[in-house]
Amino acid sequence: MNRSDFVKSVASEKGISSRQAYNSVNAIMDTLRFLLSNGKKIEIGGFDTFEVLTDLRGEHIPTFKGGKTLKRVLNTSVDEEKKEL
């Protein structure tokens, strides 16, 4: 899924216009880039942690670690997830 498809999916899932979804997605991406480029670790509870690590050559490597809730959702079948709701 590319960015355009993601924006369309957000608009559809949330019942908002494509323009609103586009603006929201861009605001989130810009904020993530800004915070990470300034050495901040971003923890979004139940979803993930974004962090920049430095390798042995001094190169900055962006990392993503899925949270427990995200891992559970990804490892639960759709039928099981519907039962929980």
Summary of the structure (lengths in Angstrom):
residues: 85
radius of gyration: 16.0
end to end distance: 26.3
largest distance: 48.6
contacts: 177
relative contact order: 0.09
helix: 54%
strand: 20%
